[in-house]
Amino acid sequence: MCVLELGCGVGEVSLIAARLVGPRGSLHGLDLDPTALEIARRRVQSAGHGHVCFELVDVAIFNPHGRMMP
């Protein structure tokens, strides 16, 4: 399962979704707040979720076509 989370913030839902998709899946979180993304990165790293990545991007202009999920 691959999950795209729009407006992931500090990763509260990301942590739940990362457990649900498991290490065979992936989660890609998008947000506009670099501080929130850094917190989210630290949180998922501390939880051992290597299948999660975050990107600083405006979801209004994000184009997922042709992009690979981690």
ZAZA-399563 format. One record per atom (N, C-alpha, C): residue number from 1; residue in one letter; atom name; z, y, x. Coordinates in nm, 2 decimals, decimal comma. Atoms other than C-alpha are relative to their C-alpha. Example, Ala and Ser with C-alpha at 12.3 -4.5 7.8 and 13.67 -1.06 7.14 Angstrom:
<mipa><nr>1</nr><rest>A</rest><atom>N</atom><c3>0,00</c3><c2>-0,12</c2><c1>0,09</c1></mipa>
<mipa><nr>1</nr><rest>A</rest><atom>CA</atom><c3>0,78</c3><c2>-0,45</c2><c1>1,23</c1></mipa>
<mipa><nr>1</nr><rest>A</rest><atom>C</atom><c3>0,00</c3><c2>0,12</c2><c1>0,09</c1></mipa>
<mipa><nr>2</nr><rest>S</rest><atom>N</atom><c3>0,00</c3><c2>-0,11</c2><c1>-0,09</c1></mipa>
<mipa><nr>2</nr><rest>S</rest><atom>CA</atom><c3>0,71</c3><c2>-0,11</c2><c1>1,37</c1></mipa>
<mipa><nr>2</nr><rest>S</rest><atom>C</atom><c3>0,08</c3><c2>0,11</c2><c1>-0,08</c1></mipa>
END
This chain:
<mipa><nr>1</nr><rest>M</rest><atom>N</atom><c3>0,00</c3><c2>-0,12</c2><c1>0,08</c1></mipa>
<mipa><nr>1</nr><rest>M</rest><atom>CA</atom><c3>0,00</c3><c2>0,00</c2><c1>0,00</c1></mipa>
<mipa><nr>1</nr><rest>M</rest><atom>C</atom><c3>0,00</c3><c2>0,12</c2><c1>0,09</c1></mipa>
<mipa><nr>2</nr><rest>C</rest><atom>N</atom><c3>0,00</c3><c2>-0,13</c2><c1>-0,07</c1></mipa>
<mipa><nr>2</nr><rest>C</rest><atom>CA</atom><c3>-0,08</c3><c2>0,35</c2><c1>0,12</c1></mipa>
<mipa><nr>2</nr><rest>C</rest><atom>C</atom><c3>0,04</c3><c2>0,11</c2><c1>-0,10</c1></mipa>
<mipa><nr>3</nr><rest>V</rest><atom>N</atom><c3>-0,05</c3><c2>-0,11</c2><c1>0,09</c1></mipa>
<mipa><nr>3</nr><rest>V</rest><atom>CA</atom><c3>0,10</c3><c2>0,65</c2><c1>-0,02</c1></mipa>
<mipa><nr>3</nr><rest>V</rest><atom>C</atom><c3>-0,03</c3><c2>0,13</c2><c1>0,06</c1></mipa>
<mipa><nr>4</nr><rest>L</rest><atom>N</atom><c3>0,02</c3><c2>-0,14</c2><c1>-0,04</c1></mipa>
<mipa><nr>4</nr><rest>L</rest><atom>CA</atom><c3>0,00</c3><c2>1,02</c2><c1>0,00</c1></mipa>
<mipa><nr>4</nr><rest>L</rest><atom>C</atom><c3>0,10</c3><c2>0,08</c2><c1>-0,08</c1></mipa>
<mipa><nr>5</nr><rest>E</rest><atom>N</atom><c3>-0,10</c3><c2>-0,08</c2><c1>0,07</c1></mipa>
<mipa><nr>5</nr><rest>E</rest><atom>CA</atom><c3>0,30</c3><c2>1,24</c2><c1>-0,08</c1></mipa>
<mipa><nr>5</nr><rest>E</rest><atom>C</atom><c3>-0,03</c3><c2>0,15</c2><c1>0,02</c1></mipa>
<mipa><nr>6</nr><rest>L</rest><atom>N</atom><c3>0,04</c3><c2>-0,15</c2><c1>-0,01</c1></mipa>
<mipa><nr>6</nr><rest>L</rest><atom>CA</atom><c3>0,21</c3><c2>1,60</c2><c1>-0,16</c1></mipa>
<mipa><nr>6</nr><rest>L</rest><atom>C</atom><c3>0,13</c3><c2>0,08</c2><c1>-0,02</c1></mipa>
<mipa><nr>7</nr><rest>G</rest><atom>N</atom><c3>-0,12</c3><c2>-0,08</c2><c1>0,01</c1></mipa>
<mipa><nr>7</nr><rest>G</rest><atom>CA</atom><c3>0,49</c3><c2>1,85</c2><c1>-0,10</c1></mipa>
<mipa><nr>7</nr><rest>G</rest><atom>C</atom><c3>0,13</c3><c2>-0,09</c2><c1>0,03</c1></mipa>
<mipa><nr>8</nr><rest>C</rest><atom>N</atom><c3>-0,11</c3><c2>0,10</c2><c1>-0,03</c1></mipa>
<mipa><nr>8</nr><rest>C</rest><atom>CA</atom><c3>0,72</c3><c2>1,60</c2><c1>0,08</c1></mipa>
<mipa><nr>8</nr><rest>C</rest><atom>C</atom><c3>0,13</c3><c2>0,07</c2><c1>0,04</c1></mipa>
<mipa><nr>9</nr><rest>G</rest><atom>N</atom><c3>-0,12</c3><c2>-0,07</c2><c1>-0,03</c1></mipa>
<mipa><nr>9</nr><rest>G</rest><atom>CA</atom><c3>0,97</c3><c2>1,86</c2><c1>0,19</c1></mipa>
<mipa><nr>9</nr><rest>G</rest><atom>C</atom><c3>0,08</c3><c2>-0,06</c2><c1>0,12</c1></mipa>
<mipa><nr>10</nr><rest>V</rest><atom>N</atom><c3>-0,08</c3><c2>0,05</c2><c1>-0,11</c1></mipa>
<mipa><nr>10</nr><rest>V</rest><atom>CA</atom><c3>1,26</c3><c2>1,72</c2><c1>0,40</c1></mipa>
<mipa><nr>10</nr><rest>V</rest><atom>C</atom><c3>0,00</c3><c2>-0,16</c2><c1>0,00</c1></mipa>
<mipa><nr>11</nr><rest>G</rest><atom>N</atom><c3>0,01</c3><c2>0,14</c2><c1>-0,01</c1></mipa>
<mipa><nr>11</nr><rest>G</rest><atom>CA</atom><c3>1,16</c3><c2>1,36</c2><c1>0,32</c1></mipa>
<mipa><nr>11</nr><rest>G</rest><atom>C</atom><c3>0,09</c3><c2>-0,08</c2><c1>-0,09</c1></mipa>
<mipa><nr>12</nr><rest>E</rest><atom>N</atom><c3>-0,09</c3><c2>0,08</c2><c1>0,08</c1></mipa>
<mipa><nr>12</nr><rest>E</rest><atom>CA</atom><c3>1,40</c3><c2>1,26</c2><c1>0,05</c1></mipa>
<mipa><nr>12</nr><rest>E</rest><atom>C</atom><c3>-0,07</c3><c2>-0,11</c2><c1>-0,07</c1></mipa>
<mipa><nr>13</nr><rest>V</rest><atom>N</atom><c3>0,08</c3><c2>0,11</c2><c1>0,06</c1></mipa>
<mipa><nr>13</nr><rest>V</rest><atom>CA</atom><c3>1,13</c3><c2>1,07</c2><c1>-0,15</c1></mipa>
<mipa><nr>13</nr><rest>V</rest><atom>C</atom><c3>-0,07</c3><c2>-0,08</c2><c1>0,10</c1></mipa>
<mipa><nr>14</nr><rest>S</rest><atom>N</atom><c3>0,08</c3><c2>0,07</c2><c1>-0,11</c1></mipa>
<mipa><nr>14</nr><rest>S</rest><atom>CA</atom><c3>0,95</c3><c2>0,98</c2><c1>0,17</c1></mipa>
<mipa><nr>14</nr><rest>S</rest><atom>C</atom><c3>0,08</c3><c2>-0,13</c2><c1>0,04</c1></mipa>
<mipa><nr>15</nr><rest>L</rest><atom>N</atom><c3>-0,09</c3><c2>0,11</c2><c1>-0,04</c1></mipa>
<mipa><nr>15</nr><rest>L</rest><atom>CA</atom><c3>1,25</c3><c2>0,76</c2><c1>0,27</c1></mipa>
<mipa><nr>15</nr><rest>L</rest><atom>C</atom><c3>0,00</c3><c2>-0,12</c2><c1>-0,10</c1></mipa>
<mipa><nr>16</nr><rest>I</rest><atom>N</atom><c3>0,01</c3><c2>0,10</c2><c1>0,10</c1></mipa>
<mipa><nr>16</nr><rest>I</rest><atom>CA</atom><c3>1,24</c3><c2>0,58</c2><c1>-0,06</c1></mipa>
<mipa><nr>16</nr><rest>I</rest><atom>C</atom><c3>-0,14</c3><c2>-0,07</c2><c1>0,00</c1></mipa>
<mipa><nr>17</nr><rest>A</rest><atom>N</atom><c3>0,14</c3><c2>0,06</c2><c1>0,00</c1></mipa>
<mipa><nr>17</nr><rest>A</rest><atom>CA</atom><c3>0,86</c3><c2>0,53</c2><c1>-0,06</c1></mipa>
<mipa><nr>17</nr><rest>A</rest><atom>C</atom><c3>-0,02</c3><c2>-0,08</c2><c1>0,13</c1></mipa>
<mipa><nr>18</nr><rest>A</rest><atom>N</atom><c3>0,02</c3><c2>0,08</c2><c1>-0,13</c1></mipa>
<mipa><nr>18</nr><rest>A</rest><atom>CA</atom><c3>0,87</c3><c2>0,41</c2><c1>0,31</c1></mipa>
<mipa><nr>18</nr><rest>A</rest><atom>C</atom><c3>0,06</c3><c2>-0,14</c2><c1>-0,02</c1></mipa>
<mipa><nr>19</nr><rest>R</rest><atom>N</atom><c3>-0,06</c3><c2>0,13</c2><c1>0,02</c1></mipa>
<mipa><nr>19</nr><rest>R</rest><atom>CA</atom><c3>1,11</c3><c2>0,13</c2><c1>0,21</c1></mipa>
<mipa><nr>19</nr><rest>R</rest><atom>C</atom><c3>-0,09</c3><c2>-0,08</c2><c1>-0,10</c1></mipa>
<mipa><nr>20</nr><rest>L</rest><atom>N</atom><c3>0,09</c3><c2>0,07</c2><c1>0,10</c1></mipa>
<mipa><nr>20</nr><rest>L</rest><atom>CA</atom><c3>0,88</c3><c2>0,04</c2><c1>-0,09</c1></mipa>
<mipa><nr>20</nr><rest>L</rest><atom>C</atom><c3>-0,13</c3><c2>-0,05</c2><c1>0,06</c1></mipa>
<mipa><nr>21</nr><rest>V</rest><atom>N</atom><c3>0,13</c3><c2>0,05</c2><c1>-0,06</c1></mipa>
<mipa><nr>21</nr><rest>V</rest><atom>CA</atom><c3>0,56</c3><c2>0,02</c2><c1>0,11</c1></mipa>
<mipa><nr>21</nr><rest>V</rest><atom>C</atom><c3>0,02</c3><c2>-0,10</c2><c1>0,11</c1></mipa>
<mipa><nr>22</nr><rest>G</rest><atom>N</atom><c3>-0,03</c3><c2>0,09</c2><c1>-0,11</c1></mipa>
<mipa><nr>22</nr><rest>G</rest><atom>CA</atom><c3>0,72</c3><c2>-0,16</c2><c1>0,39</c1></mipa>
<mipa><nr>22</nr><rest>G</rest><atom>C</atom><c3>-0,08</c3><c2>0,03</c2><c1>0,13</c1></mipa>
<mipa><nr>23</nr><rest>P</rest><atom>N</atom><c3>0,07</c3><c2>-0,03</c2><c1>-0,13</c1></mipa>
<mipa><nr>23</nr><rest>P</rest><atom>CA</atom><c3>0,60</c3><c2>-0,18</c2><c1>0,75</c1></mipa>
<mipa><nr>23</nr><rest>P</rest><atom>C</atom><c3>-0,15</c3><c2>-0,04</c2><c1>0,00</c1></mipa>
<mipa><nr>24</nr><rest>R</rest><atom>N</atom><c3>0,14</c3><c2>0,03</c2><c1>0,01</c1></mipa>
<mipa><nr>24</nr><rest>R</rest><atom>CA</atom><c3>0,26</c3><c2>-0,32</c2><c1>0,64</c1></mipa>
<mipa><nr>24</nr><rest>R</rest><atom>C</atom><c3>-0,08</c3><c2>0,11</c2><c1>-0,07</c1></mipa>
<mipa><nr>25</nr><rest>G</rest><atom>N</atom><c3>0,06</c3><c2>-0,11</c2><c1>0,07</c1></mipa>
<mipa><nr>25</nr><rest>G</rest><atom>CA</atom><c3>0,19</c3><c2>-0,01</c2><c1>0,44</c1></mipa>
<mipa><nr>25</nr><rest>G</rest><atom>C</atom><c3>0,01</c3><c2>0,13</c2><c1>0,08</c1></mipa>
<mipa><nr>26</nr><rest>S</rest><atom>N</atom><c3>-0,01</c3><c2>-0,13</c2><c1>-0,07</c1></mipa>
<mipa><nr>26</nr><rest>S</rest><atom>CA</atom><c3>0,18</c3><c2>0,36</c2><c1>0,53</c1></mipa>
<mipa><nr>26</nr><rest>S</rest><atom>C</atom><c3>0,03</c3><c2>0,11</c2><c1>-0,10</c1></mipa>
<mipa><nr>27</nr><rest>L</rest><atom>N</atom><c3>-0,03</c3><c2>-0,12</c2><c1>0,08</c1></mipa>
<mipa><nr>27</nr><rest>L</rest><atom>CA</atom><c3>0,30</c3><c2>0,69</c2><c1>0,40</c1></mipa>
<mipa><nr>27</nr><rest>L</rest><atom>C</atom><c3>-0,04</c3><c2>0,12</c2><c1>0,08</c1></mipa>
<mipa><nr>28</nr><rest>H</rest><atom>N</atom><c3>0,05</c3><c2>-0,12</c2><c1>-0,07</c1></mipa>
<mipa><nr>28</nr><rest>H</rest><atom>CA</atom><c3>0,14</c3><c2>1,02</c2><c1>0,48</c1></mipa>
<mipa><nr>28</nr><rest>H</rest><atom>C</atom><c3>0,06</c3><c2>0,12</c2><c1>-0,09</c1></mipa>
<mipa><nr>29</nr><rest>G</rest><atom>N</atom><c3>-0,06</c3><c2>-0,12</c2><c1>0,07</c1></mipa>
<mipa><nr>29</nr><rest>G</rest><atom>CA</atom><c3>0,35</c3><c2>1,33</c2><c1>0,38</c1></mipa>
<mipa><nr>29</nr><rest>G</rest><atom>C</atom><c3>-0,06</c3><c2>0,13</c2><c1>0,04</c1></mipa>
<mipa><nr>30</nr><rest>L</rest><atom>N</atom><c3>0,06</c3><c2>-0,14</c2><c1>-0,02</c1></mipa>
<mipa><nr>30</nr><rest>L</rest><atom>CA</atom><c3>0,21</c3><c2>1,68</c2><c1>0,34</c1></mipa>
<mipa><nr>30</nr><rest>L</rest><atom>C</atom><c3>0,09</c3><c2>0,10</c2><c1>-0,05</c1></mipa>
<mipa><nr>31</nr><rest>D</rest><atom>N</atom><c3>-0,08</c3><c2>-0,11</c2><c1>0,04</c1></mipa>
<mipa><nr>31</nr><rest>D</rest><atom>CA</atom><c3>0,40</c3><c2>2,00</c2><c1>0,33</c1></mipa>
<mipa><nr>31</nr><rest>D</rest><atom>C</atom><c3>-0,04</c3><c2>0,13</c2><c1>0,08</c1></mipa>
<mipa><nr>32</nr><rest>L</rest><atom>N</atom><c3>0,03</c3><c2>-0,13</c2><c1>-0,07</c1></mipa>
<mipa><nr>32</nr><rest>L</rest><atom>CA</atom><c3>0,36</c3><c2>2,37</c2><c1>0,42</c1></mipa>
<mipa><nr>32</nr><rest>L</rest><atom>C</atom><c3>0,12</c3><c2>0,05</c2><c1>0,09</c1></mipa>
<mipa><nr>33</nr><rest>D</rest><atom>N</atom><c3>-0,12</c3><c2>-0,05</c2><c1>-0,07</c1></mipa>
<mipa><nr>33</nr><rest>D</rest><atom>CA</atom><c3>0,71</c3><c2>2,41</c2><c1>0,57</c1></mipa>
<mipa><nr>33</nr><rest>D</rest><atom>C</atom><c3>0,02</c3><c2>-0,07</c2><c1>0,13</c1></mipa>
<mipa><nr>34</nr><rest>P</rest><atom>N</atom><c3>-0,02</c3><c2>0,08</c2><c1>-0,13</c1></mipa>
<mipa><nr>34</nr><rest>P</rest><atom>CA</atom><c3>0,73</c3><c2>2,32</c2><c1>0,94</c1></mipa>
<mipa><nr>34</nr><rest>P</rest><atom>C</atom><c3>0,14</c3><c2>-0,04</c2><c1>0,03</c1></mipa>
<mipa><nr>35</nr><rest>T</rest><atom>N</atom><c3>-0,15</c3><c2>0,04</c2><c1>-0,02</c1></mipa>
<mipa><nr>35</nr><rest>T</rest><atom>CA</atom><c3>1,11</c3><c2>2,32</c2><c1>0,94</c1></mipa>
<mipa><nr>35</nr><rest>T</rest><atom>C</atom><c3>0,03</c3><c2>-0,12</c2><c1>-0,08</c1></mipa>
<mipa><nr>36</nr><rest>A</rest><atom>N</atom><c3>-0,02</c3><c2>0,12</c2><c1>0,08</c1></mipa>
<mipa><nr>36</nr><rest>A</rest><atom>CA</atom><c3>1,12</c3><c2>2,08</c2><c1>0,65</c1></mipa>
<mipa><nr>36</nr><rest>A</rest><atom>C</atom><c3>-0,07</c3><c2>-0,12</c2><c1>0,06</c1></mipa>
<mipa><nr>37</nr><rest>L</rest><atom>N</atom><c3>0,07</c3><c2>0,11</c2><c1>-0,05</c1></mipa>
<mipa><nr>37</nr><rest>L</rest><atom>CA</atom><c3>0,86</c3><c2>1,86</c2><c1>0,81</c1></mipa>
<mipa><nr>37</nr><rest>L</rest><atom>C</atom><c3>0,07</c3><c2>-0,06</c2><c1>0,13</c1></mipa>
<mipa><nr>38</nr><rest>E</rest><atom>N</atom><c3>-0,07</c3><c2>0,05</c2><c1>-0,11</c1></mipa>
<mipa><nr>38</nr><rest>E</rest><atom>CA</atom><c3>1,06</c3><c2>1,84</c2><c1>1,13</c1></mipa>
<mipa><nr>38</nr><rest>E</rest><atom>C</atom><c3>0,13</c3><c2>-0,08</c2><c1>-0,04</c1></mipa>
<mipa><nr>39</nr><rest>I</rest><atom>N</atom><c3>-0,12</c3><c2>0,08</c2><c1>0,05</c1></mipa>
<mipa><nr>39</nr><rest>I</rest><atom>CA</atom><c3>1,37</c3><c2>1,73</c2><c1>0,94</c1></mipa>
<mipa><nr>39</nr><rest>I</rest><atom>C</atom><c3>-0,05</c3><c2>-0,13</c2><c1>-0,06</c1></mipa>
<mipa><nr>40</nr><rest>A</rest><atom>N</atom><c3>0,05</c3><c2>0,13</c2><c1>0,06</c1></mipa>
<mipa><nr>40</nr><rest>A</rest><atom>CA</atom><c3>1,16</c3><c2>1,47</c2><c1>0,75</c1></mipa>
<mipa><nr>40</nr><rest>A</rest><atom>C</atom><c3>-0,03</c3><c2>-0,09</c2><c1>0,11</c1></mipa>
<mipa><nr>41</nr><rest>R</rest><atom>N</atom><c3>0,03</c3><c2>0,09</c2><c1>-0,11</c1></mipa>
<mipa><nr>41</nr><rest>R</rest><atom>CA</atom><c3>1,03</c3><c2>1,34</c2><c1>1,08</c1></mipa>
<mipa><nr>41</nr><rest>R</rest><atom>C</atom><c3>0,12</c3><c2>-0,07</c2><c1>0,07</c1></mipa>
<mipa><nr>42</nr><rest>R</rest><atom>N</atom><c3>-0,13</c3><c2>0,05</c2><c1>-0,05</c1></mipa>
<mipa><nr>42</nr><rest>R</rest><atom>CA</atom><c3>1,38</c3><c2>1,30</c2><c1>1,22</c1></mipa>
<mipa><nr>42</nr><rest>R</rest><atom>C</atom><c3>0,06</c3><c2>-0,10</c2><c1>-0,09</c1></mipa>
<mipa><nr>43</nr><rest>R</rest><atom>N</atom><c3>-0,06</c3><c2>0,09</c2><c1>0,09</c1></mipa>
<mipa><nr>43</nr><rest>R</rest><atom>CA</atom><c3>1,50</c3><c2>1,13</c2><c1>0,91</c1></mipa>
<mipa><nr>43</nr><rest>R</rest><atom>C</atom><c3>-0,07</c3><c2>-0,13</c2><c1>0,00</c1></mipa>
<mipa><nr>44</nr><rest>V</rest><atom>N</atom><c3>0,07</c3><c2>0,13</c2><c1>0,01</c1></mipa>
<mipa><nr>44</nr><rest>V</rest><atom>CA</atom><c3>1,23</c3><c2>0,87</c2><c1>0,89</c1></mipa>
<mipa><nr>44</nr><rest>V</rest><atom>C</atom><c3>0,01</c3><c2>-0,08</c2><c1>0,14</c1></mipa>
<mipa><nr>45</nr><rest>Q</rest><atom>N</atom><c3>-0,01</c3><c2>0,06</c2><c1>-0,13</c1></mipa>
<mipa><nr>45</nr><rest>Q</rest><atom>CA</atom><c3>1,25</c3><c2>0,81</c2><c1>1,27</c1></mipa>
<mipa><nr>45</nr><rest>Q</rest><atom>C</atom><c3>0,14</c3><c2>-0,07</c2><c1>0,01</c1></mipa>
<mipa><nr>46</nr><rest>S</rest><atom>N</atom><c3>-0,14</c3><c2>0,06</c2><c1>-0,01</c1></mipa>
<mipa><nr>46</nr><rest>S</rest><atom>CA</atom><c3>1,63</c3><c2>0,75</c2><c1>1,24</c1></mipa>
<mipa><nr>46</nr><rest>S</rest><atom>C</atom><c3>0,01</c3><c2>-0,12</c2><c1>-0,09</c1></mipa>
<mipa><nr>47</nr><rest>A</rest><atom>N</atom><c3>0,00</c3><c2>0,11</c2><c1>0,09</c1></mipa>
<mipa><nr>47</nr><rest>A</rest><atom>CA</atom><c3>1,56</c3><c2>0,51</c2><c1>0,96</c1></mipa>
<mipa><nr>47</nr><rest>A</rest><atom>C</atom><c3>-0,09</c3><c2>-0,11</c2><c1>0,05</c1></mipa>
<mipa><nr>48</nr><rest>G</rest><atom>N</atom><c3>0,08</c3><c2>0,10</c2><c1>-0,06</c1></mipa>
<mipa><nr>48</nr><rest>G</rest><atom>CA</atom><c3>1,32</c3><c2>0,32</c2><c1>1,18</c1></mipa>
<mipa><nr>48</nr><rest>G</rest><atom>C</atom><c3>-0,14</c3><c2>-0,02</c2><c1>-0,07</c1></mipa>
<mipa><nr>49</nr><rest>H</rest><atom>N</atom><c3>0,13</c3><c2>0,02</c2><c1>0,07</c1></mipa>
<mipa><nr>49</nr><rest>H</rest><atom>CA</atom><c3>1,01</c3><c2>0,38</c2><c1>0,97</c1></mipa>
<mipa><nr>49</nr><rest>H</rest><atom>C</atom><c3>-0,12</c3><c2>0,06</c2><c1>0,08</c1></mipa>
<mipa><nr>50</nr><rest>G</rest><atom>N</atom><c3>0,11</c3><c2>-0,04</c2><c1>-0,08</c1></mipa>
<mipa><nr>50</nr><rest>G</rest><atom>CA</atom><c3>0,72</c3><c2>0,39</c2><c1>1,21</c1></mipa>
<mipa><nr>50</nr><rest>G</rest><atom>C</atom><c3>-0,13</c3><c2>0,00</c2><c1>-0,07</c1></mipa>
<mipa><nr>51</nr><rest>H</rest><atom>N</atom><c3>0,12</c3><c2>0,00</c2><c1>0,08</c1></mipa>
<mipa><nr>51</nr><rest>H</rest><atom>CA</atom><c3>0,47</c3><c2>0,36</c2><c1>0,94</c1></mipa>
<mipa><nr>51</nr><rest>H</rest><atom>C</atom><c3>-0,02</c3><c2>0,13</c2><c1>-0,09</c1></mipa>
<mipa><nr>52</nr><rest>V</rest><atom>N</atom><c3>0,00</c3><c2>-0,13</c2><c1>0,07</c1></mipa>
<mipa><nr>52</nr><rest>V</rest><atom>CA</atom><c3>0,52</c3><c2>0,72</c2><c1>0,82</c1></mipa>
<mipa><nr>52</nr><rest>V</rest><atom>C</atom><c3>-0,04</c3><c2>0,11</c2><c1>0,09</c1></mipa>
<mipa><nr>53</nr><rest>C</rest><atom>N</atom><c3>0,03</c3><c2>-0,12</c2><c1>-0,07</c1></mipa>
<mipa><nr>53</nr><rest>C</rest><atom>CA</atom><c3>0,36</c3><c2>1,04</c2><c1>0,93</c1></mipa>
<mipa><nr>53</nr><rest>C</rest><atom>C</atom><c3>0,00</c3><c2>0,12</c2><c1>-0,09</c1></mipa>
<mipa><nr>54</nr><rest>F</rest><atom>N</atom><c3>-0,01</c3><c2>-0,13</c2><c1>0,08</c1></mipa>
<mipa><nr>54</nr><rest>F</rest><atom>CA</atom><c3>0,38</c3><c2>1,40</c2><c1>0,82</c1></mipa>
<mipa><nr>54</nr><rest>F</rest><atom>C</atom><c3>-0,10</c3><c2>0,10</c2><c1>0,06</c1></mipa>
<mipa><nr>55</nr><rest>E</rest><atom>N</atom><c3>0,10</c3><c2>-0,10</c2><c1>-0,04</c1></mipa>
<mipa><nr>55</nr><rest>E</rest><atom>CA</atom><c3>0,12</c3><c2>1,68</c2><c1>0,84</c1></mipa>
<mipa><nr>55</nr><rest>E</rest><atom>C</atom><c3>0,03</c3><c2>0,13</c2><c1>-0,06</c1></mipa>
<mipa><nr>56</nr><rest>L</rest><atom>N</atom><c3>-0,02</c3><c2>-0,13</c2><c1>0,05</c1></mipa>
<mipa><nr>56</nr><rest>L</rest><atom>CA</atom><c3>0,16</c3><c2>2,05</c2><c1>0,81</c1></mipa>
<mipa><nr>56</nr><rest>L</rest><atom>C</atom><c3>-0,14</c3><c2>0,05</c2><c1>-0,06</c1></mipa>
<mipa><nr>57</nr><rest>V</rest><atom>N</atom><c3>0,13</c3><c2>-0,03</c2><c1>0,06</c1></mipa>
<mipa><nr>57</nr><rest>V</rest><atom>CA</atom><c3>-0,11</c3><c2>2,14</c2><c1>0,56</c1></mipa>
<mipa><nr>57</nr><rest>V</rest><atom>C</atom><c3>0,02</c3><c2>0,06</c2><c1>-0,14</c1></mipa>
<mipa><nr>58</nr><rest>D</rest><atom>N</atom><c3>-0,01</c3><c2>-0,05</c2><c1>0,14</c1></mipa>
<mipa><nr>58</nr><rest>D</rest><atom>CA</atom><c3>-0,17</c3><c2>2,33</c2><c1>0,23</c1></mipa>
<mipa><nr>58</nr><rest>D</rest><atom>C</atom><c3>-0,07</c3><c2>-0,10</c2><c1>-0,08</c1></mipa>
<mipa><nr>59</nr><rest>V</rest><atom>N</atom><c3>0,06</c3><c2>0,10</c2><c1>0,08</c1></mipa>
<mipa><nr>59</nr><rest>V</rest><atom>CA</atom><c3>-0,22</c3><c2>2,07</c2><c1>-0,03</c1></mipa>
<mipa><nr>59</nr><rest>V</rest><atom>C</atom><c3>-0,11</c3><c2>0,05</c2><c1>-0,09</c1></mipa>
<mipa><nr>60</nr><rest>A</rest><atom>N</atom><c3>0,11</c3><c2>-0,06</c2><c1>0,08</c1></mipa>
<mipa><nr>60</nr><rest>A</rest><atom>CA</atom><c3>-0,45</c3><c2>2,31</c2><c1>-0,22</c1></mipa>
<mipa><nr>60</nr><rest>A</rest><atom>C</atom><c3>-0,13</c3><c2>-0,02</c2><c1>0,06</c1></mipa>
<mipa><nr>61</nr><rest>I</rest><atom>N</atom><c3>0,13</c3><c2>0,01</c2><c1>-0,07</c1></mipa>
<mipa><nr>61</nr><rest>I</rest><atom>CA</atom><c3>-0,71</c3><c2>2,27</c2><c1>0,05</c1></mipa>
<mipa><nr>61</nr><rest>I</rest><atom>C</atom><c3>-0,01</c3><c2>-0,13</c2><c1>0,08</c1></mipa>
<mipa><nr>62</nr><rest>F</rest><atom>N</atom><c3>0,00</c3><c2>0,13</c2><c1>-0,07</c1></mipa>
<mipa><nr>62</nr><rest>F</rest><atom>CA</atom><c3>-0,63</c3><c2>1,92</c2><c1>0,18</c1></mipa>
<mipa><nr>62</nr><rest>F</rest><atom>C</atom><c3>-0,12</c3><c2>-0,08</c2><c1>-0,05</c1></mipa>
<mipa><nr>63</nr><rest>N</rest><atom>N</atom><c3>0,12</c3><c2>0,09</c2><c1>0,03</c1></mipa>
<mipa><nr>63</nr><rest>N</rest><atom>CA</atom><c3>-0,94</c3><c2>1,70</c2><c1>0,19</c1></mipa>
<mipa><nr>63</nr><rest>N</rest><atom>C</atom><c3>0,02</c3><c2>-0,14</c2><c1>0,06</c1></mipa>
<mipa><nr>64</nr><rest>P</rest><atom>N</atom><c3>-0,03</c3><c2>0,13</c2><c1>-0,06</c1></mipa>
<mipa><nr>64</nr><rest>P</rest><atom>CA</atom><c3>-0,84</c3><c2>1,33</c2><c1>0,24</c1></mipa>
<mipa><nr>64</nr><rest>P</rest><atom>C</atom><c3>-0,13</c3><c2>-0,08</c2><c1>0,02</c1></mipa>
<mipa><nr>65</nr><rest>H</rest><atom>N</atom><c3>0,12</c3><c2>0,08</c2><c1>-0,02</c1></mipa>
<mipa><nr>65</nr><rest>H</rest><atom>CA</atom><c3>-1,21</c3><c2>1,21</c2><c1>0,24</c1></mipa>
<mipa><nr>65</nr><rest>H</rest><atom>C</atom><c3>-0,03</c3><c2>-0,01</c2><c1>0,14</c1></mipa>
<mipa><nr>66</nr><rest>G</rest><atom>N</atom><c3>0,03</c3><c2>0,03</c2><c1>-0,14</c1></mipa>
<mipa><nr>66</nr><rest>G</rest><atom>CA</atom><c3>-1,29</c3><c2>1,04</c2><c1>0,56</c1></mipa>
<mipa><nr>66</nr><rest>G</rest><atom>C</atom><c3>0,11</c3><c2>0,00</c2><c1>0,10</c1></mipa>
<mipa><nr>67</nr><rest>R</rest><atom>N</atom><c3>-0,12</c3><c2>0,01</c2><c1>-0,08</c1></mipa>
<mipa><nr>67</nr><rest>R</rest><atom>CA</atom><c3>-0,94</c3><c2>1,05</c2><c1>0,69</c1></mipa>
<mipa><nr>67</nr><rest>R</rest><atom>C</atom><c3>0,07</c3><c2>-0,13</c2><c1>-0,01</c1></mipa>
<mipa><nr>68</nr><rest>M</rest><atom>N</atom><c3>-0,06</c3><c2>0,13</c2><c1>-0,01</c1></mipa>
<mipa><nr>68</nr><rest>M</rest><atom>CA</atom><c3>-0,76</c3><c2>0,74</c2><c1>0,80</c1></mipa>
<mipa><nr>68</nr><rest>M</rest><atom>C</atom><c3>0,15</c3><c2>0,02</c2><c1>-0,02</c1></mipa>
<mipa><nr>69</nr><rest>M</rest><atom>N</atom><c3>-0,15</c3><c2>0,00</c2><c1>0,01</c1></mipa>
<mipa><nr>69</nr><rest>M</rest><atom>CA</atom><c3>-0,40</c3><c2>0,68</c2><c1>0,69</c1></mipa>
<mipa><nr>69</nr><rest>M</rest><atom>C</atom><c3>0,05</c3><c2>-0,08</c2><c1>0,12</c1></mipa>
<mipa><nr>70</nr><rest>P</rest><atom>N</atom><c3>-0,06</c3><c2>0,07</c2><c1>-0,11</c1></mipa>
<mipa><nr>70</nr><rest>P</rest><atom>CA</atom><c3>-0,17</c3><c2>0,57</c2><c1>0,97</c1></mipa>
<mipa><nr>70</nr><rest>P</rest><atom>C</atom><c3>0,03</c3><c2>-0,15</c2><c1>-0,02</c1></mipa>
END
